[in-house]
Amino acid sequence: MDKDTVSICFVKEALHGASQRGLDVKAMLRSAGISPDLLELPGARVLASHYGVLWHILARALDDELFGLDSHPMRHGSFKLLCFAVLGAGTLEKAIRRALDFLALVLDDTRGQLATEGPEGSIILNCPRTLPRLFAHGTLLIILHGLMCWLTNRRLPILRASFAQPSPDHADEYRLLFGPETRFSAPSTTLIFEAKHLALPIRRSEAALREFLRNAPANFLVKYRNAHSLYAHIRKRLQHIPASEWPDFETVAWEFHMSPSTLRRKLESEGQTFMAIKDSLRRDMAIEQLCYSQRSIMDIALDLGFSETSAFYRAFKSWTGTLPGKYRQDSKQISWTPYNRSFVKLYPHQGD
């Protein structure tokens, strides 16, 4: 079970190309385990695993793994070939260069380059034609960074990220993915990391790659995102223990070897608070249990630390825009479960 969710904003962005072509996006959503009604709720979120399944469905339906966001389709199977192309590169630097060369062959609107300046390395996406949608560049950076982390078998911290596109209404969601230093309306789209990582060796096997492909993209949508922020560290600390046993703020500060005022200041620099971290985790755990378990709403509320069910109802509606019972009802109307992927007969999995 995953306890991570994705904003409905990213679901809408992923559906853009299919909608433009008049495809039945509601059927696609249902096949991915996502209620189409959630599209009308600005605060709605979906499980990361369901979002990953939607990626596969869209890629198959459009025969485009960038969902119609480039003027030239990234044909189904391109990501698999990209991964095999970089597998024997030897070092991360060579792997990135191969990946960018590969993308230059399959995309028309974006050209990538690898650059270093002092202690920093950067992947720069330039646009020789028209500027693609923000989601296109965001998706490419997620894919490239996730692949970098997997190839080296470590989480490589993102120092900064910038996008050539204007800031969207859901800019904070991009900052959760790429870090608090994410900027918009920049001269180019850039992902910055420590240059020393470019020398890291690659020792992945074809068998490991096939397993990676079976779990992509949900694995790198969540596993590698902004993993070195305080937000991520605190969330990881809390998600493995019951909400009733969560430590208070002062205890967390002590565990991270800093004073409460220092921790508060560092969280503020990331646009976060301790309460917001706990609320986001409660929200994601609630969504997981409503979708996957048969537990009563009262039991879920108590498990998440709410002394009264009414307080949980109010909190859940403030998080998602709907009540927990309605959210569960919508999710139960969907035939997909994490253990039954019968829909792949229509849209076969790219890793198979």
C-alpha beads as a LAMMPS data file, in Angstrom:
LAMMPS data file: protein, C-alpha beads

352 atoms
351 bonds

1 atom types
1 bond types

-500.0 500.0 xlo xhi
-500.0 500.0 ylo yhi
-500.0 500.0 zlo zhi

Masses

1 110.0

Atoms # bond

1 1 1 0.000 0.000 0.000
2 1 1 1.231 3.507 -0.701
3 1 1 0.595 6.453 1.564
4 1 1 1.472 9.070 -1.054
5 1 1 -0.961 10.997 -3.176
6 1 1 -0.844 13.218 -6.233
7 1 1 -2.807 16.418 -6.762
8 1 1 -5.763 16.249 -9.125
9 1 1 -4.069 19.131 -10.980
10 1 1 -1.488 16.683 -12.344
11 1 1 -4.252 14.267 -13.344
12 1 1 -5.916 17.030 -15.370
13 1 1 -2.593 17.938 -16.991
14 1 1 -1.909 14.327 -17.942
15 1 1 -5.366 14.067 -19.540
16 1 1 -4.951 17.213 -21.662
17 1 1 -3.706 15.478 -24.805
18 1 1 -6.343 12.743 -24.647
19 1 1 -9.083 15.333 -24.110
20 1 1 -7.870 17.339 -27.116
21 1 1 -8.211 14.222 -29.256
22 1 1 -11.723 13.498 -28.049
23 1 1 -10.867 10.260 -26.267
24 1 1 -13.005 8.914 -23.432
25 1 1 -10.961 10.223 -20.507
26 1 1 -13.613 9.201 -17.987
27 1 1 -13.234 5.562 -19.012
28 1 1 -9.462 5.904 -18.712
29 1 1 -9.788 7.349 -15.230
30 1 1 -12.075 4.542 -14.129
31 1 1 -9.643 1.975 -15.532
32 1 1 -6.925 3.575 -13.403
33 1 1 -9.068 3.474 -10.269
34 1 1 -9.780 7.220 -10.267
35 1 1 -13.298 8.596 -10.005
36 1 1 -14.002 11.159 -12.776
37 1 1 -15.977 13.171 -10.195
38 1 1 -12.682 14.130 -8.551
39 1 1 -11.862 16.330 -11.554
40 1 1 -14.456 18.797 -10.286
41 1 1 -12.814 19.093 -6.849
42 1 1 -9.797 21.450 -6.893
43 1 1 -8.431 19.986 -3.656
44 1 1 -8.832 16.339 -4.631
45 1 1 -5.925 13.920 -4.597
46 1 1 -5.399 10.420 -5.963
47 1 1 -3.105 7.624 -4.857
48 1 1 0.281 7.720 -6.571
49 1 1 -0.145 4.092 -7.654
50 1 1 -3.404 4.963 -9.450
51 1 1 -1.749 7.945 -11.110
52 1 1 1.066 5.710 -12.311
53 1 1 -1.471 3.346 -13.863
54 1 1 -3.110 6.305 -15.620
55 1 1 0.255 7.130 -17.196
56 1 1 0.389 3.656 -18.755
57 1 1 -3.186 3.838 -20.007
58 1 1 -2.642 7.246 -21.606
59 1 1 0.656 6.176 -23.159
60 1 1 -1.013 3.177 -24.789
61 1 1 -4.144 5.014 -25.884
62 1 1 -2.172 7.877 -27.449
63 1 1 0.858 5.811 -28.491
64 1 1 2.756 8.643 -26.833
65 1 1 4.598 8.419 -23.515
66 1 1 4.552 12.216 -23.211
67 1 1 0.741 12.249 -23.605
68 1 1 0.590 14.491 -26.682
69 1 1 2.591 17.277 -25.030
70 1 1 5.265 17.430 -27.762
71 1 1 4.579 18.025 -31.451
72 1 1 6.272 14.670 -32.125
73 1 1 4.914 11.689 -30.170
74 1 1 7.224 9.775 -27.864
75 1 1 6.036 6.401 -29.127
76 1 1 5.018 3.705 -26.685
77 1 1 8.122 1.754 -25.683
78 1 1 10.466 4.736 -26.014
79 1 1 11.142 4.926 -22.283
80 1 1 11.997 1.233 -22.222
81 1 1 14.495 1.697 -25.059
82 1 1 15.923 4.790 -23.361
83 1 1 16.575 2.758 -20.217
84 1 1 18.316 -0.013 -22.132
85 1 1 20.373 2.594 -23.999
86 1 1 21.795 4.054 -20.782
87 1 1 22.209 0.782 -18.892
88 1 1 25.750 0.163 -20.126
89 1 1 26.910 3.772 -20.011
90 1 1 29.396 3.154 -17.201
91 1 1 28.964 6.435 -15.342
92 1 1 26.040 8.697 -14.563
93 1 1 27.466 11.467 -16.745
94 1 1 27.566 9.230 -19.811
95 1 1 24.096 7.910 -19.002
96 1 1 22.601 11.410 -18.843
97 1 1 24.240 12.393 -22.121
98 1 1 22.892 9.253 -23.802
99 1 1 19.426 9.902 -22.402
100 1 1 19.404 13.485 -23.686
101 1 1 20.670 12.356 -27.108
102 1 1 17.898 9.759 -27.199
103 1 1 15.230 12.324 -26.310
104 1 1 16.532 14.617 -29.067
105 1 1 15.702 11.852 -31.542
106 1 1 12.135 11.300 -30.343
107 1 1 11.023 14.842 -29.415
108 1 1 10.823 18.017 -31.504
109 1 1 9.974 20.772 -29.020
110 1 1 12.663 20.249 -26.367
111 1 1 16.433 19.806 -26.506
112 1 1 18.389 18.850 -23.406
113 1 1 21.984 19.474 -22.457
114 1 1 24.172 18.564 -19.502
115 1 1 26.348 21.321 -18.048
116 1 1 28.638 21.758 -15.060
117 1 1 29.728 24.914 -13.265
118 1 1 31.894 24.546 -10.212
119 1 1 30.331 22.102 -7.755
120 1 1 26.986 22.043 -9.573
121 1 1 25.717 19.979 -12.460
122 1 1 22.576 20.820 -14.394
123 1 1 20.224 19.384 -16.957
124 1 1 18.961 22.223 -19.140
125 1 1 15.898 21.917 -21.361
126 1 1 15.794 24.397 -24.246
127 1 1 12.939 24.965 -26.664
128 1 1 13.986 25.578 -30.301
129 1 1 10.355 25.958 -31.368
130 1 1 7.426 26.862 -29.164
131 1 1 7.427 26.572 -25.382
132 1 1 5.714 23.317 -24.325
133 1 1 3.249 23.111 -21.475
134 1 1 4.742 23.186 -17.985
135 1 1 3.622 19.611 -17.393
136 1 1 5.737 18.423 -20.337
137 1 1 8.950 19.775 -18.831
138 1 1 7.937 18.658 -15.354
139 1 1 7.356 15.137 -16.633
140 1 1 10.700 15.036 -18.447
141 1 1 12.557 16.182 -15.333
142 1 1 10.731 13.613 -13.185
143 1 1 11.683 10.869 -15.644
144 1 1 15.320 11.967 -15.914
145 1 1 15.829 12.483 -12.192
146 1 1 14.097 9.214 -11.316
147 1 1 16.270 7.374 -13.809
148 1 1 19.421 9.026 -12.405
149 1 1 18.521 7.900 -8.890
150 1 1 17.707 4.367 -9.959
151 1 1 20.850 3.923 -12.065
152 1 1 23.079 4.952 -9.154
153 1 1 20.945 3.203 -6.524
154 1 1 20.745 6.318 -4.369
155 1 1 18.575 9.359 -3.900
156 1 1 20.310 12.286 -5.552
157 1 1 19.185 15.554 -3.969
158 1 1 17.816 18.293 -6.191
159 1 1 19.532 21.549 -5.249
160 1 1 17.291 23.809 -7.319
161 1 1 14.878 23.649 -10.208
162 1 1 13.525 26.282 -12.556
163 1 1 10.954 26.224 -15.332
164 1 1 10.680 28.412 -18.408
165 1 1 6.893 28.427 -18.077
166 1 1 4.932 30.863 -15.865
167 1 1 3.990 29.870 -12.330
168 1 1 0.776 27.794 -12.208
169 1 1 -1.931 27.980 -9.547
170 1 1 -0.598 24.708 -8.145
171 1 1 3.039 25.866 -7.947
172 1 1 3.334 24.440 -4.432
173 1 1 2.800 20.950 -5.851
174 1 1 5.848 21.442 -8.076
175 1 1 7.826 22.554 -5.036
176 1 1 6.884 19.326 -3.275
177 1 1 8.322 17.431 -6.235
178 1 1 11.406 19.512 -6.962
179 1 1 12.114 21.361 -3.722
180 1 1 11.379 24.763 -2.190
181 1 1 13.854 26.533 -4.501
182 1 1 11.698 25.828 -7.551
183 1 1 11.230 28.943 -9.712
184 1 1 9.145 29.784 -12.762
185 1 1 9.362 32.152 -15.775
186 1 1 13.087 31.371 -15.986
187 1 1 15.206 31.673 -19.163
188 1 1 15.194 27.872 -19.451
189 1 1 14.034 24.799 -17.583
190 1 1 16.880 23.560 -15.390
191 1 1 17.444 20.825 -12.818
192 1 1 20.510 21.431 -10.630
193 1 1 22.307 18.786 -8.573
194 1 1 25.786 18.154 -7.170
195 1 1 28.290 17.677 -9.996
196 1 1 30.243 15.080 -8.028
197 1 1 27.444 12.590 -8.650
198 1 1 28.260 12.549 -12.370
199 1 1 31.202 10.253 -11.658
200 1 1 29.041 7.639 -9.923
201 1 1 29.212 4.183 -11.523
202 1 1 26.225 2.327 -12.937
203 1 1 25.922 -1.300 -11.924
204 1 1 22.348 -2.202 -12.771
205 1 1 21.483 -5.430 -14.581
206 1 1 18.896 -6.097 -17.271
207 1 1 16.905 -8.135 -14.745
208 1 1 16.869 -5.169 -12.366
209 1 1 15.828 -2.906 -15.226
210 1 1 12.854 -5.095 -16.085
211 1 1 11.716 -4.934 -12.466
212 1 1 12.182 -1.153 -12.522
213 1 1 10.050 -0.885 -15.658
214 1 1 7.305 -3.013 -14.115
215 1 1 6.974 -0.517 -11.267
216 1 1 7.489 2.681 -13.275
217 1 1 6.397 5.425 -13.164
218 1 1 4.797 5.196 -9.705
219 1 1 8.157 4.218 -8.202
220 1 1 9.963 7.411 -9.168
221 1 1 6.907 9.673 -8.912
222 1 1 7.127 9.232 -5.148
223 1 1 10.309 7.424 -4.170
224 1 1 12.776 9.987 -5.457
225 1 1 10.872 13.259 -5.204
226 1 1 12.494 15.987 -3.113
227 1 1 13.752 13.255 -0.797
228 1 1 16.280 15.385 1.064
229 1 1 13.983 18.151 2.277
230 1 1 13.063 18.405 5.942
231 1 1 9.464 17.905 4.846
232 1 1 10.372 14.504 3.376
233 1 1 12.466 13.446 6.369
234 1 1 9.807 14.371 8.920
235 1 1 7.048 12.777 6.879
236 1 1 9.063 9.567 6.600
237 1 1 9.638 9.637 10.362
238 1 1 5.901 9.911 11.061
239 1 1 4.405 7.604 8.446
240 1 1 5.812 4.439 10.000
241 1 1 4.174 4.923 13.407
242 1 1 0.512 5.299 14.474
243 1 1 -0.775 8.871 14.514
244 1 1 -1.580 8.514 18.215
245 1 1 2.148 8.019 18.871
246 1 1 3.451 10.897 16.772
247 1 1 6.040 12.919 18.702
248 1 1 5.473 16.588 19.439
249 1 1 7.346 19.375 17.686
250 1 1 10.001 19.756 20.380
251 1 1 10.787 16.026 20.276
252 1 1 11.117 16.065 16.499
253 1 1 13.476 19.048 16.735
254 1 1 15.597 17.149 19.256
255 1 1 15.654 14.064 17.005
256 1 1 16.937 16.212 14.141
257 1 1 19.600 17.762 16.390
258 1 1 18.317 21.314 16.254
259 1 1 16.386 23.721 18.422
260 1 1 12.622 24.141 17.899
261 1 1 13.175 27.677 16.599
262 1 1 15.753 26.450 14.068
263 1 1 13.486 23.641 12.877
264 1 1 10.580 26.053 12.569
265 1 1 12.694 28.473 10.545
266 1 1 13.994 25.736 8.233
267 1 1 10.474 24.434 7.632
268 1 1 9.281 27.954 6.872
269 1 1 12.048 28.250 4.273
270 1 1 10.500 25.194 2.578
271 1 1 7.023 26.712 2.824
272 1 1 6.027 24.130 5.420
273 1 1 4.905 23.851 9.030
274 1 1 4.887 20.843 11.341
275 1 1 1.088 20.951 11.446
276 1 1 0.870 21.032 7.640
277 1 1 3.128 17.970 7.384
278 1 1 0.947 16.046 9.835
279 1 1 -2.232 17.122 8.057
280 1 1 -0.912 16.085 4.631
281 1 1 0.083 12.686 5.998
282 1 1 -3.293 12.217 7.704
283 1 1 -4.967 13.158 4.420
284 1 1 -2.970 10.624 2.406
285 1 1 -3.445 7.872 4.987
286 1 1 -7.183 8.574 5.023
287 1 1 -7.403 8.343 1.234
288 1 1 -5.456 5.075 1.274
289 1 1 -7.734 3.495 3.879
290 1 1 -10.932 4.737 2.252
291 1 1 -9.853 3.241 -1.076
292 1 1 -8.308 -0.014 0.088
293 1 1 -9.856 -1.042 3.407
294 1 1 -13.315 -1.960 4.683
295 1 1 -12.776 -0.196 8.001
296 1 1 -15.502 2.114 9.234
297 1 1 -15.002 5.851 8.912
298 1 1 -15.124 6.085 12.703
299 1 1 -12.234 3.619 13.030
300 1 1 -10.237 5.464 10.382
301 1 1 -10.817 8.756 12.184
302 1 1 -9.651 7.311 15.501
303 1 1 -6.622 5.713 13.859
304 1 1 -5.613 9.107 12.470
305 1 1 -5.822 10.769 15.860
306 1 1 -9.278 12.372 15.675
307 1 1 -11.224 12.098 18.918
308 1 1 -14.513 12.853 17.134
309 1 1 -15.704 11.604 13.764
310 1 1 -17.232 15.005 13.014
311 1 1 -13.783 16.607 13.259
312 1 1 -12.449 14.082 10.746
313 1 1 -15.327 14.859 8.367
314 1 1 -14.552 18.578 8.519
315 1 1 -10.828 18.016 8.051
316 1 1 -11.274 15.631 5.117
317 1 1 -13.591 18.027 3.329
318 1 1 -11.106 20.860 3.820
319 1 1 -8.367 18.648 2.339
320 1 1 -10.215 17.251 -0.667
321 1 1 -13.423 19.215 -1.151
322 1 1 -15.647 16.210 -0.479
323 1 1 -16.743 14.062 2.460
324 1 1 -15.034 10.741 3.257
325 1 1 -18.175 8.691 2.643
326 1 1 -18.623 10.186 -0.831
327 1 1 -14.932 9.692 -1.595
328 1 1 -15.175 6.018 -0.597
329 1 1 -18.381 5.539 -2.572
330 1 1 -16.789 6.964 -5.708
331 1 1 -13.676 4.818 -5.301
332 1 1 -15.723 1.643 -4.752
333 1 1 -17.568 2.235 -8.025
334 1 1 -14.272 1.702 -9.804
335 1 1 -13.485 -1.911 -10.683
336 1 1 -9.685 -1.522 -10.501
337 1 1 -7.815 -2.723 -7.430
338 1 1 -4.063 -2.802 -6.772
339 1 1 -4.214 -6.568 -7.072
340 1 1 -6.265 -6.849 -10.259
341 1 1 -5.019 -5.182 -13.419
342 1 1 -7.436 -6.696 -15.905
343 1 1 -7.578 -3.410 -17.787
344 1 1 -4.087 -4.063 -19.188
345 1 1 -5.722 -6.293 -21.780
346 1 1 -6.795 -3.017 -23.373
347 1 1 -3.576 -1.142 -22.639
348 1 1 -0.693 -3.617 -22.178
349 1 1 2.050 -2.681 -19.729
350 1 1 5.186 -1.150 -21.254
351 1 1 7.427 -3.298 -19.068
352 1 1 6.015 -6.583 -20.365

Bonds

1 1 1 2
2 1 2 3
3 1 3 4
4 1 4 5
5 1 5 6
6 1 6 7
7 1 7 8
8 1 8 9
9 1 9 10
10 1 10 11
11 1 11 12
12 1 12 13
13 1 13 14
14 1 14 15
15 1 15 16
16 1 16 17
17 1 17 18
18 1 18 19
19 1 19 20
20 1 20 21
21 1 21 22
22 1 22 23
23 1 23 24
24 1 24 25
25 1 25 26
26 1 26 27
27 1 27 28
28 1 28 29
29 1 29 30
30 1 30 31
31 1 31 32
32 1 32 33
33 1 33 34
34 1 34 35
35 1 35 36
36 1 36 37
37 1 37 38
38 1 38 39
39 1 39 40
40 1 40 41
41 1 41 42
42 1 42 43
43 1 43 44
44 1 44 45
45 1 45 46
46 1 46 47
47 1 47 48
48 1 48 49
49 1 49 50
50 1 50 51
51 1 51 52
52 1 52 53
53 1 53 54
54 1 54 55
55 1 55 56
56 1 56 57
57 1 57 58
58 1 58 59
59 1 59 60
60 1 60 61
61 1 61 62
62 1 62 63
63 1 63 64
64 1 64 65
65 1 65 66
66 1 66 67
67 1 67 68
68 1 68 69
69 1 69 70
70 1 70 71
71 1 71 72
72 1 72 73
73 1 73 74
74 1 74 75
75 1 75 76
76 1 76 77
77 1 77 78
78 1 78 79
79 1 79 80
80 1 80 81
81 1 81 82
82 1 82 83
83 1 83 84
84 1 84 85
85 1 85 86
86 1 86 87
87 1 87 88
88 1 88 89
89 1 89 90
90 1 90 91
91 1 91 92
92 1 92 93
93 1 93 94
94 1 94 95
95 1 95 96
96 1 96 97
97 1 97 98
98 1 98 99
99 1 99 100
100 1 100 101
101 1 101 102
102 1 102 103
103 1 103 104
104 1 104 105
105 1 105 106
106 1 106 107
107 1 107 108
108 1 108 109
109 1 109 110
110 1 110 111
111 1 111 112
112 1 112 113
113 1 113 114
114 1 114 115
115 1 115 116
116 1 116 117
117 1 117 118
118 1 118 119
119 1 119 120
120 1 120 121
121 1 121 122
122 1 122 123
123 1 123 124
124 1 124 125
125 1 125 126
126 1 126 127
127 1 127 128
128 1 128 129
129 1 129 130
130 1 130 131
131 1 131 132
132 1 132 133
133 1 133 134
134 1 134 135
135 1 135 136
136 1 136 137
137 1 137 138
138 1 138 139
139 1 139 140
140 1 140 141
141 1 141 142
142 1 142 143
143 1 143 144
144 1 144 145
145 1 145 146
146 1 146 147
147 1 147 148
148 1 148 149
149 1 149 150
150 1 150 151
151 1 151 152
152 1 152 153
153 1 153 154
154 1 154 155
155 1 155 156
156 1 156 157
157 1 157 158
158 1 158 159
159 1 159 160
160 1 160 161
161 1 161 162
162 1 162 163
163 1 163 164
164 1 164 165
165 1 165 166
166 1 166 167
167 1 167 168
168 1 168 169
169 1 169 170
170 1 170 171
171 1 171 172
172 1 172 173
173 1 173 174
174 1 174 175
175 1 175 176
176 1 176 177
177 1 177 178
178 1 178 179
179 1 179 180
180 1 180 181
181 1 181 182
182 1 182 183
183 1 183 184
184 1 184 185
185 1 185 186
186 1 186 187
187 1 187 188
188 1 188 189
189 1 189 190
190 1 190 191
191 1 191 192
192 1 192 193
193 1 193 194
194 1 194 195
195 1 195 196
196 1 196 197
197 1 197 198
198 1 198 199
199 1 199 200
200 1 200 201
201 1 201 202
202 1 202 203
203 1 203 204
204 1 204 205
205 1 205 206
206 1 206 207
207 1 207 208
208 1 208 209
209 1 209 210
210 1 210 211
211 1 211 212
212 1 212 213
213 1 213 214
214 1 214 215
215 1 215 216
216 1 216 217
217 1 217 218
218 1 218 219
219 1 219 220
220 1 220 221
221 1 221 222
222 1 222 223
223 1 223 224
224 1 224 225
225 1 225 226
226 1 226 227
227 1 227 228
228 1 228 229
229 1 229 230
230 1 230 231
231 1 231 232
232 1 232 233
233 1 233 234
234 1 234 235
235 1 235 236
236 1 236 237
237 1 237 238
238 1 238 239
239 1 239 240
240 1 240 241
241 1 241 242
242 1 242 243
243 1 243 244
244 1 244 245
245 1 245 246
246 1 246 247
247 1 247 248
248 1 248 249
249 1 249 250
250 1 250 251
251 1 251 252
252 1 252 253
253 1 253 254
254 1 254 255
255 1 255 256
256 1 256 257
257 1 257 258
258 1 258 259
259 1 259 260
260 1 260 261
261 1 261 262
262 1 262 263
263 1 263 264
264 1 264 265
265 1 265 266
266 1 266 267
267 1 267 268
268 1 268 269
269 1 269 270
270 1 270 271
271 1 271 272
272 1 272 273
273 1 273 274
274 1 274 275
275 1 275 276
276 1 276 277
277 1 277 278
278 1 278 279
279 1 279 280
280 1 280 281
281 1 281 282
282 1 282 283
283 1 283 284
284 1 284 285
285 1 285 286
286 1 286 287
287 1 287 288
288 1 288 289
289 1 289 290
290 1 290 291
291 1 291 292
292 1 292 293
293 1 293 294
294 1 294 295
295 1 295 296
296 1 296 297
297 1 297 298
298 1 298 299
299 1 299 300
300 1 300 301
301 1 301 302
302 1 302 303
303 1 303 304
304 1 304 305
305 1 305 306
306 1 306 307
307 1 307 308
308 1 308 309
309 1 309 310
310 1 310 311
311 1 311 312
312 1 312 313
313 1 313 314
314 1 314 315
315 1 315 316
316 1 316 317
317 1 317 318
318 1 318 319
319 1 319 320
320 1 320 321
321 1 321 322
322 1 322 323
323 1 323 324
324 1 324 325
325 1 325 326
326 1 326 327
327 1 327 328
328 1 328 329
329 1 329 330
330 1 330 331
331 1 331 332
332 1 332 333
333 1 333 334
334 1 334 335
335 1 335 336
336 1 336 337
337 1 337 338
338 1 338 339
339 1 339 340
340 1 340 341
341 1 341 342
342 1 342 343
343 1 343 344
344 1 344 345
345 1 345 346
346 1 346 347
347 1 347 348
348 1 348 349
349 1 349 350
350 1 350 351
351 1 351 352
